[in-house]
Amino acid sequence: MALAETRIILGCMRIANLDIAAVRELIDASLAAGVNFFDHADIYGGGRCEELFGTVLASQPGLREKIIIQTKCGIRRGFYDFSKEHILRSVDQSLQRLRTDYVDVLLLHRPDTLMEPDEVAEAFTALEESGKVRCFGVSNHSPLQIELLQRWLPQRIRFNQLQFSAAHTGMIDAGLNVNMKIDPAVDRDGGILEYCRLREITIQAWSPLQFGFFDGVFLGHPDYADLNRVLERIGEEQGVSAAAVAVAWILRHPAKMQVVVGTTKPNHLQEICAAERVNLTREQWYEIYRAAGNKLP
């Protein structure tokens, strides 16, 4: 990609109910805050999110060259589909909705167990050669699923979107509890964190302020009182919000992750972006981890 990637990405999953003026304001606020990376998927809002974003793009000549657009495909109603036909059709439809000739990044959204890797390779090559997609990645994939794909792909898998937050730490729990006969020691993802670091695949952490699987935000939640106290205390010390500290906790990891934030409020986005100037010590990082209810062996 010609543009440098920002470590904070604006997730556009929730913009479907905004009007054009609000979407324009959100994009402008993102750029003003130093965020040039925007994440979409063909299923977000049934395509409405891409349509709204594309309307703003079409109304502002020159904007497309200033931003990075990422979209995802593969989820259909009741099943997953990595067939060549579906990938190519999905990208064409996304480009039409986004009103652009290309997307910078295409991710395969969730693993399709019926995937034929040679079909994916054919689709990716066609998209790359036509100039419709510049980089490729996956979302919610395990190491062996990526290895299977990469065995056939001439393109390098550059990204993997995974759920990760101070209250959703499965990605690191097993690595901290090696050889322990306790639940956190169970390796549920095949060591995806270490694998991505070894393969130089950038992890994009989604739902950075949530716990569970879309169960809610832990900020201000009574079940996470200890975590909130620590985040608020560190935030006061560094002059930022608790949300910024929670995002900084992810950015502090040496895996050099990106963080996908889904806010639709420009002021909240500005608060979160302050995370990039937060300097967490090793002690503070582990304090946040323990405050979320995790125990070190």
PyMOL commands that set and color helices and strands:
alter all, ss='L'
color gray80, all
select helices_A, chain A and resi 20-32+44-59+64-66+84-98+117-130+143-152+170-176+183-185+192-199+222-238+242-251+266-277+282-291
alter helices_A, ss='H'
color red, helices_A
select strands_A, chain A and resi 8-11+37-39+68-73+75-76+79-80+103-108+133-139+157-163+202-206+210-211+216-217+258-261
alter strands_A, ss='S'
color yellow, strands_A
deselect
rebuild
show_as cartoon
